[in-house]
Amino acid sequence: MKKQTPFTQLRLAAGSFLAIVTLLMLFAFSARKKMIDDVWVQLGMKKERGMEGIRNSFLNGYLHYYGARNIKNIATSNRVEVANDLLVAVKEYIGSDDFKAEYEKARQQAKPQEPAGKIRSKEEIRKEKIAEAEKGIKETEESIKKATPEVAATLKGVIEMFQGYIEQYKDPNNQMIDLFWQGEKQTVEMALKKYKEDMAKWQTRFPEDSRQMIKNRLKQFIDIAATVDFNAQLKDAYGLKKFVNPVYERKSAEWKQMFRAGKDVTETAKKFAEKWLAELK
């Protein structure tokens, strides 16, 4: 783990809310008397830029905090207050029609495409293969007309090959057609199976009702936050901070992110998430 700085702490404070998993952790503090616009002044960026970052963070799966020029100048003691103000702004935007439209757009863009192929009958495949062989004969005959005698003699062998294929395809007992059919059948069935699996994942990640997605993410945040050991000891290792306990070193990035954000910020976030989750039920 890298050594923490005020910039890193505040960035992680926001990150623990917006970047974990699919970036919907906290959106429910009650309105504060302080104007939300003040936080953008503190961060040294325009509100529109901040809203764009929030949208991209949520839709794309990672935190957009670039452009906040003054973030490193905010005192560590003010991290929770500034984070709260950011969350009020997030909550305001998440409830807007603009965000709902962006979410639906992203949801539809991520929707898996149903495979276009279908299982053809053996007779359909038979006709196709015969037509392909007949086309091969015709094209080879055209090539013979333009070829030298030596090349033409070789191409006649190609015509004989295609003629042999046609005879085989026309034979109702020939196994080649059955093999072609089995191959196509397997390909179509595998594509359909994958499509169904992808649809199930899509419906989980992008539920039609965004409220369900919010509930899922809040619960996930609460579950992880409840396991963070803020008393965990660190050690220096090649210029980085590592956990003394190897079990902690193998924890998820989300767990470590909450640890870095600190107990004050994470506990505040956890209480908020619990309240928000209760309101959504």
C-alpha positions as CSV (number, residue, x, y, z in Angstrom):
1,M,0.0,0.0,0.0
2,K,1.3,3.5,-0.9
3,K,1.8,6.1,1.8
4,Q,-1.3,8.2,2.4
5,T,-1.4,11.9,1.7
6,P,-4.3,14.4,2.2
7,F,-4.9,14.1,-1.6
8,T,-4.9,10.3,-1.5
9,Q,-7.2,10.3,1.5
10,L,-9.8,12.6,0.0
11,R,-9.6,10.8,-3.3
12,L,-10.2,7.5,-1.6
13,A,-13.0,8.9,0.5
14,A,-14.8,9.8,-2.7
15,G,-13.6,6.6,-4.3
16,S,-15.0,4.4,-1.6
17,F,-18.4,5.9,-2.4
18,L,-18.3,6.1,-6.2
19,A,-15.7,3.6,-7.5
20,I,-16.3,0.4,-5.6
21,V,-17.9,-2.4,-7.6
22,T,-20.1,-0.4,-10.1
23,L,-19.8,2.9,-8.3
24,L,-23.2,3.2,-6.6
25,M,-22.5,3.2,-2.9
26,L,-24.0,6.3,-1.3
27,F,-26.8,8.6,-2.4
28,A,-29.0,9.4,0.6
29,F,-27.8,11.9,3.1
30,S,-30.6,14.3,4.0
31,A,-30.3,17.8,2.4
32,R,-27.7,20.0,4.1
33,K,-28.2,23.7,4.7
34,K,-24.9,24.4,3.0
35,M,-25.3,24.9,-0.8
36,I,-24.1,22.0,-2.8
37,D,-22.4,24.3,-5.2
38,D,-19.9,25.2,-2.5
39,V,-18.2,21.8,-2.8
40,W,-17.4,22.4,-6.5
41,V,-15.8,25.7,-5.5
42,Q,-13.7,23.9,-2.9
43,L,-12.6,21.3,-5.4
44,G,-11.7,24.0,-8.0
45,M,-14.0,22.7,-10.8
46,K,-17.3,23.5,-12.4
47,K,-20.4,21.7,-11.3
48,E,-21.1,20.5,-14.9
49,R,-17.6,18.9,-15.0
50,G,-18.3,17.3,-11.7
51,M,-21.7,15.9,-12.8
52,E,-20.0,14.5,-15.9
53,G,-17.5,12.8,-13.7
54,I,-20.2,11.3,-11.5
55,R,-22.1,10.0,-14.6
56,N,-19.0,8.5,-16.1
57,S,-18.0,7.0,-12.8
58,F,-21.3,5.2,-12.4
59,L,-21.8,4.1,-16.0
60,N,-18.2,3.1,-16.9
61,G,-17.2,1.5,-13.6
62,Y,-14.3,3.7,-12.4
63,L,-13.9,7.0,-10.7
64,H,-13.4,10.2,-12.6
65,Y,-11.9,12.7,-10.3
66,Y,-9.5,14.4,-12.7
67,G,-9.9,18.2,-12.9
68,A,-10.4,18.8,-9.2
69,R,-7.5,21.2,-8.9
70,N,-7.9,22.1,-5.2
71,I,-8.6,18.6,-3.8
72,K,-5.1,18.3,-2.4
73,N,-5.5,21.6,-0.5
74,I,-8.5,20.4,1.5
75,A,-7.6,19.6,5.1
76,T,-7.7,16.0,6.1
77,S,-10.1,16.9,8.9
78,N,-12.6,18.1,6.4
79,R,-12.8,14.8,4.4
80,V,-16.1,13.6,5.7
81,E,-17.7,17.0,5.3
82,V,-16.6,17.4,1.7
83,A,-17.5,13.8,1.0
84,N,-21.0,14.4,2.3
85,D,-21.4,17.4,0.1
86,L,-20.2,15.4,-2.9
87,L,-22.8,12.7,-2.0
88,V,-25.6,15.3,-1.8
89,A,-24.6,16.4,-5.3
90,V,-24.5,12.7,-6.5
91,K,-27.9,12.0,-5.0
92,E,-29.4,15.1,-6.6
93,Y,-28.0,14.0,-10.0
94,I,-28.9,10.3,-9.7
95,G,-32.5,11.4,-9.2
96,S,-32.6,13.5,-12.3
97,D,-34.3,12.7,-15.6
98,D,-30.9,13.3,-17.3
99,F,-29.2,10.5,-15.4
100,K,-32.1,8.1,-15.9
101,A,-31.9,8.7,-19.6
102,E,-28.1,8.1,-19.6
103,Y,-28.6,4.9,-17.5
104,E,-31.2,3.6,-19.9
105,K,-29.0,4.4,-22.8
106,A,-26.0,2.5,-21.2
107,R,-28.3,-0.3,-20.3
108,Q,-29.5,-0.8,-23.9
109,Q,-26.0,-0.5,-25.3
110,A,-24.9,-3.2,-23.0
111,K,-27.7,-5.5,-23.9
112,P,-26.5,-8.8,-25.5
113,Q,-27.5,-9.3,-29.2
114,E,-29.6,-12.4,-29.9
115,P,-27.8,-14.7,-32.2
116,A,-29.2,-14.6,-35.8
117,G,-28.4,-18.2,-36.7
118,K,-31.0,-21.0,-36.7
119,I,-30.7,-24.7,-37.0
120,R,-31.3,-25.5,-40.7
121,S,-32.8,-28.8,-41.9
122,K,-30.5,-31.4,-43.5
123,E,-32.2,-30.8,-46.9
124,E,-31.5,-27.1,-46.7
125,I,-27.8,-27.9,-46.1
126,R,-27.8,-30.5,-48.9
127,K,-29.2,-27.9,-51.4
128,E,-26.6,-25.3,-50.2
129,K,-23.7,-27.7,-50.6
130,I,-24.8,-28.9,-54.1
131,A,-25.2,-25.2,-55.1
132,E,-21.7,-24.5,-53.8
133,A,-20.2,-27.4,-55.8
134,E,-22.1,-26.4,-59.0
135,K,-20.8,-22.8,-58.6
136,G,-17.3,-24.2,-58.2
137,I,-17.6,-26.1,-61.4
138,K,-18.8,-23.1,-63.3
139,E,-16.0,-20.8,-62.0
140,T,-13.4,-23.5,-62.8
141,E,-14.7,-23.9,-66.3
142,E,-14.4,-20.1,-66.8
143,S,-10.8,-20.3,-65.5
144,I,-10.0,-23.1,-67.9
145,K,-10.9,-20.9,-70.9
146,K,-8.3,-18.4,-69.9
147,A,-5.6,-20.9,-68.7
148,T,-2.7,-22.4,-70.5
149,P,-3.0,-26.1,-71.6
150,E,-0.9,-27.3,-68.6
151,V,-3.0,-25.3,-66.1
152,A,-6.3,-26.3,-67.8
153,A,-5.4,-30.0,-67.4
154,T,-4.9,-29.5,-63.7
155,L,-8.2,-27.6,-63.4
156,K,-10.1,-30.4,-65.0
157,G,-9.2,-32.5,-61.9
158,V,-10.8,-29.8,-59.8
159,I,-14.0,-30.1,-61.8
160,E,-14.0,-33.9,-61.3
161,M,-13.6,-33.2,-57.5
162,F,-16.7,-31.0,-57.5
163,Q,-18.7,-33.5,-59.5
164,G,-17.8,-36.1,-56.9
165,Y,-19.0,-33.9,-54.1
166,I,-22.3,-33.4,-55.9
167,E,-22.8,-37.2,-56.2
168,Q,-22.0,-37.6,-52.5
169,Y,-24.4,-34.8,-51.4
170,K,-27.2,-36.3,-53.5
171,D,-26.8,-39.7,-51.9
172,P,-29.4,-39.8,-49.0
173,N,-27.2,-42.2,-47.1
174,N,-24.1,-40.1,-47.3
175,Q,-22.9,-39.1,-43.8
176,M,-21.3,-35.8,-44.8
177,I,-24.6,-33.9,-44.8
178,D,-25.3,-35.3,-41.3
179,L,-21.9,-34.1,-40.1
180,F,-22.5,-30.6,-41.5
181,W,-25.9,-30.6,-39.8
182,Q,-24.5,-31.7,-36.5
183,G,-21.8,-29.0,-36.7
184,E,-24.3,-26.2,-37.4
185,K,-26.7,-27.5,-34.7
186,Q,-23.9,-27.5,-32.1
187,T,-22.8,-24.0,-33.1
188,V,-26.3,-22.5,-32.9
189,E,-27.0,-24.2,-29.6
190,M,-23.8,-22.9,-28.1
191,A,-24.5,-19.4,-29.3
192,L,-28.0,-19.6,-27.8
193,K,-26.7,-20.9,-24.5
194,K,-24.1,-18.1,-24.3
195,Y,-26.8,-15.5,-25.2
196,K,-29.0,-16.7,-22.4
197,E,-26.1,-16.6,-19.9
198,D,-25.2,-13.1,-21.1
199,M,-28.8,-12.0,-20.8
200,A,-28.9,-13.2,-17.2
201,K,-25.8,-11.3,-16.3
202,W,-27.1,-8.2,-18.1
203,Q,-30.4,-8.3,-16.2
204,T,-28.5,-8.6,-12.9
205,R,-26.1,-5.8,-13.8
206,F,-28.6,-3.5,-15.5
207,P,-32.0,-4.2,-13.9
208,E,-34.9,-2.4,-15.6
209,D,-35.7,-0.7,-12.4
210,S,-32.6,1.3,-11.3
211,R,-33.8,1.2,-7.7
212,Q,-33.1,-2.5,-7.6
213,M,-29.5,-1.8,-8.8
214,I,-29.1,0.8,-6.2
215,K,-30.3,-1.6,-3.5
216,N,-27.9,-4.3,-4.7
217,R,-24.9,-2.0,-4.6
218,L,-25.7,-0.5,-1.2
219,K,-26.1,-3.9,0.3
220,Q,-22.8,-5.0,-1.2
221,F,-21.1,-1.9,0.2
222,I,-22.6,-2.5,3.7
223,D,-21.4,-6.1,3.7
224,I,-17.8,-5.2,2.7
225,A,-17.6,-2.2,5.1
226,A,-18.7,-4.4,8.0
227,T,-15.6,-6.6,7.6
228,V,-12.9,-3.9,7.4
229,D,-10.4,-4.0,10.3
230,F,-9.3,-0.4,10.7
231,N,-6.7,-1.5,13.3
232,A,-4.8,-3.5,10.8
233,Q,-1.1,-3.0,11.0
234,L,1.0,-1.9,8.0
235,K,4.6,-2.4,7.2
236,D,7.0,-0.9,4.6
237,A,7.8,-3.2,1.7
238,Y,9.9,-1.9,-1.2
239,G,8.5,1.7,-0.8
240,L,4.9,0.5,-0.4
241,K,2.7,0.0,2.6
242,K,1.7,-3.7,3.0
243,F,-0.5,-5.3,5.6
244,V,1.3,-7.3,8.2
245,N,-1.5,-9.8,8.2
246,P,-1.2,-11.7,4.8
247,V,-4.9,-12.4,4.9
248,Y,-5.6,-8.7,4.7
249,E,-3.1,-8.3,1.8
250,R,-5.3,-10.7,-0.2
251,K,-8.5,-8.8,0.5
252,S,-10.4,-7.2,-2.5
253,A,-9.5,-3.7,-3.8
254,E,-12.8,-2.5,-2.4
255,W,-11.9,-3.7,1.1
256,K,-8.5,-2.0,0.9
257,Q,-10.1,1.2,-0.5
258,M,-12.4,1.5,2.5
259,F,-9.4,0.9,4.8
260,R,-7.5,3.7,3.2
261,A,-10.5,6.0,3.3
262,G,-10.5,5.6,7.1
263,K,-12.9,4.6,9.7
264,D,-14.6,8.0,10.0
265,V,-15.5,8.2,6.4
266,T,-16.4,4.5,6.0
267,E,-18.5,4.4,9.1
268,T,-20.4,7.5,7.9
269,A,-20.8,5.9,4.6
270,K,-22.0,2.7,6.1
271,K,-24.7,4.4,8.2
272,F,-25.8,6.4,5.2
273,A,-26.0,3.2,3.1
274,E,-28.1,1.4,5.7
275,K,-30.5,4.3,6.0
276,W,-30.8,4.6,2.2
277,L,-31.3,0.9,1.8
278,A,-34.1,1.0,4.4
279,E,-35.8,3.8,2.5
280,L,-35.7,1.8,-0.7
281,K,-37.5,-1.2,0.8
